[in-house]
Every structure is written in C-alpha cells, then in structure tokens.
Amino acid sequence: MTTLALRDHATQILMAIAKDMRSRQTEVERYVKSQGLAEITEGASETSAATHGVLRQLVGFDLVQLAAEYRAVRATVLRLWSKELVTADATALEDVARFNEGVDQALAESIASYSDRVANSRDTFLAILGHDLRSPLSTIASSLYVLSNGRPDEPQRLRTL
C-alpha cells in the first residue's frame, strides 16, 4: 500500500485518542480499561478505528498486519513525544499511560470490526456454497434413489448414471 493509504485513518484515530486522553476517568475505569475489560466504545462500528479494521480486512490484511500498524503508530508517537519532553514528571507519565490505553482501545475496536467482517464473509460464503450445491446434490440423491429402488433398463440406468 502507499504511504497515503496506510495513513488513511491515522489522523482520526489519533484525534479520538487525544479526546479520550482529555476525558475524565476514575481509577476504577482506568483499571478496567487497562485490563482489557472495558466495553468497546458505544457505536464502535462507526469509529475511525472500527472503519479502519473493516477496510484492512477488505484489502487483505491479516490481524498481525493490522496490529503492526498500531504498534508503529504507538512507537512513532512515543518517539516524537520523548524528543519534545523536557522532564518526565508524573503528568507526563500519566499522559503516556492514557495514550497507551487509547491506542489499545482503538486496536480493540479495529480488531472487533475486522473479526465481524471476517465472520460475515464466512457466513455469506457458506450460504452461497450451500445454495449452489443444493441442486447438484439433489440430482445425485434422486439418481441414487432411482438406481437403488427400481429396476431400470440398461439405457435408463446409463442415463441416470
């Protein structure tokens, strides 16, 4: 993919993470979120991260590649952030922790939408396969019934076979 295509949702995802970092959270909410037990954001199917997951599935990314994008975003932002940081005080460490929580939340939303898309694709494939096999299998079953229950003459037996 081109650099532009790889960055297609980066701005929106980073803006959502920044918004999350500015929101108030209790210690309990942060603990639950850090354990991966927080619910996916309500309406997650409409977030940039969720859209990103669906689109990556459509272009053939696997989950490892999807996660690698988030690792690269995290590493890049933290590297740039550390260059600007003069002193590492409690506020800076808190910001890093909140940033990591936001990245993890975005990744969870992307993976959830990716997985939903995979499940829908699988179900659609199986439905089409079942429908397309129904007619040939029905014909085979009918032919076997005629061959096993009747005494067809040789031309009818050959036609049935």
N, C-alpha and C positions, 0 to 999 in steps of 0.2 A: 504494500500500500504506500501511497505517497505520504509525505510528512503532513500535508494538509488533511488528508483523510484520517490519519492516525490521531490528529488533534481535533477531530470533528466535534467532540463534546467536552473537551478539556476545560474550556472557559466556563461553561455552565456547571459542570461538576465541581470545579474549584470554587465558584461563586456560592454554590449550595453548601459546600464545606465551610466556607467563611461565614455564611449566615448561621450555620449550626454552631460554629465556634462562638459567635456573639450572643447566642441564646443562653438563657439561664438554665442550669441543670442542677438538680440536687445531687448530693453524694451518692444516694441510692440509685438514681437514674444513671449516673456515670458508671457506677459499679456494674449495674445490669448490662449497660451497653458494652462495657469493656469485656464482659464475659460472653458476649455474643448472644445474649438472651433478650435483647431489646427487640420489639416488633419492628418489622420493616416499615419504613415511613408510610403513613396512610396515603393512599393514592400513588404508591411507588411505581405503578405501571406507567405513570405519566412523568416521572422524574427523568432528568437527563441521564442519570446513571442507568436507570431501567431501559431507556431507549437505546443507550449505548450497548447494553448487553444483548438486546434483540438484534440490533444491526450487526454486531460482531458475529452472532450465530449465523445470520443470513449470508455473510461474506465468507464463512468457512473457518472462522477462528475456533480453536478449542478452548476449554476452560483454562488451561495452562497459559495460553497466549493472552487471554482476557485478564487473568490475574497479573501477568507480567507487565501489562500496561499500567496497572495501578501501582505495582512496585516501582516502575520507572518514574511515575508522577511523584510518588512519595519521596523517592531518593533525590529527584531533581529539586523539588521544593525545599526539602530539608537542607540540601547542599547550598542552595541560594540563600536560604534563611540564615544559615550559620555564618555565611560571609558577611551578612549585614548586622549580625548580633554582636553588640559590644561586650555585654556581660550576661552571663547565664544566671539570672535570678529566678526566684520562684514563679514569677509571672511568665517568664519565657518558657520554663519547663511545663507550666500549665498549658500554655499555648501549643506546645509540641504535642502534649498528650491529647488535647482536644482535636488538633489537626489529624493525628493518627486515628482517633475514634471516628472522625468524619470520613477519612479515606476508607476505613474498614466498613462503615455504613454504606458508602457508595458502592464498594465492591460487593457487599451482600445484596444490594438492590440489583446490580448488574447480573450477578450470578443467578438470582431468583428469576429475573425476566428471561435470561438465557435458557435456564432449565425449563421454564414454562414453554418457551418456544420449541425446544427440543421435544418435549412431551407432546405438544400439539402436532408437530411434524410427524412424529412416530405414529400417533393415533390416526392422522389423516392417511399416512402410508398404509397402515393396516386395514383401514376401512376401504381404501381403493383396491388393495390386494384382495380382500375378501369378496368385494363386489365383482372384480374381474375374474376371479376363479370360480365363482358360483355357477356360471353357465357351462364351462367345460367339465367341471366335476359332476354336475347334474347329468350331462350327456353320458359320461363314463358310467355313472351309477345306473342309469336307465339301460345302457347296453349290457352291463353285467347282469342286471335283473332278467333281461330277455334271454341272455345266454344260459343263465343258471336255472330259470323256471320253465322254459319252453323247450321244444324240440324243433329248433329252426332247421329248415333245409339248408343245404350247403351254400347256395347263393346268398340267402338271408344271413347266415352265420358269418360269411366273409364280409358282407356289407356292414354288419354290426361290429365285427372286429375292426 
